[in-house]
Amino acid sequence: MDVNIVYFAWVREQIGLDQERIDPPATVEDVSGLIAWLAGRSGGYATALADPTRLRAAIDQRFVPLNAPIAGATEIALFPPVTGG
């Protein structure tokens, strides 16, 4: 499954990329599994993704919980919680 991953805010800064195209292994079935798999790629990923409770996700531009399945996704965004004012 080839998917575009988009990173925002401090997640982007720590990883050093704003987006990338990846092909996660078949064992990665949901957003939390994707986060864990990405965290194992390098130090920047490990730092940015160390605490998944500090992350939010969107699949194909719709907010989803971290246990949402990723099958069929074309884009997954990872970002810190958003606040407004």
N, C-alpha and C positions, 0 to 999 in steps of 0.2 A: 504494500500500500504506500504509494508515493503521496506525501502531504506537505503543504507549505506551512511552516511554523513561523509565527510573527511574535516578536518580543517588544515590550513597551517599557518605558521609564527605567527604573534602576535594574530591572531584569535585563534589558537591552544593554545597558552600560556595563554590567558585570560579565555578561557573556561576550560582548564585543561585536554582536551582530544585530541587525534589526529584523532580519528574516533569513530563513534557509529552507531548502527543500530536502526532506529526509525520507528514508524508507525504514521505519521502525520494524523490529522483528515481529513475527506473528503473535508472540507471547504478550505483546503490549496491546491490551484490549481497551483500556480506558485512559482518561486524562491523567489520573494519579500514576498509573503504570508508565505513561509516557514521560512524566516528570521524573520519576525514579530512573528510568533508562537514560534520559538526557543528562541527569546529574552525574552519571558515571562516565561521561565522555571526557571531561577535563576539569581543571580547577575552577575556571570561570563559571562553568555550568554548575558545578558542585556548590559554589558559593551562592549563586543566584537562586538555586532551586533547593537549598538545604532545608528550608522550612515551608513545606507546601501549604500550611495554614495561612501563610502570608501572600498567597497567590490566588488569582481569579483566572478563569478561562472562558473562552468563547470558541464555539465550533461553527464555522461558516457564518460568522458575525452574529451569533446568538449566545448569550450568556448561558453557561451550563455549570452544574456542580462537578467537582473533581472526579466523581465516580461515573461520569457520563461516558458511554462507549464512543470510541473514535472511528469505528468501522464506517467507511464511506465518506469520511470528512475530506474536504479539499483544502481547508485552512483551519488551523488551530492557533489561537492567540493566547499568550500567557502574559499576565500583567499584575501589578499590585492592586489592592482594592482602590476603587475610584471614589473620590469625595468631591462634592461640589459645594458651591456657596453663592 
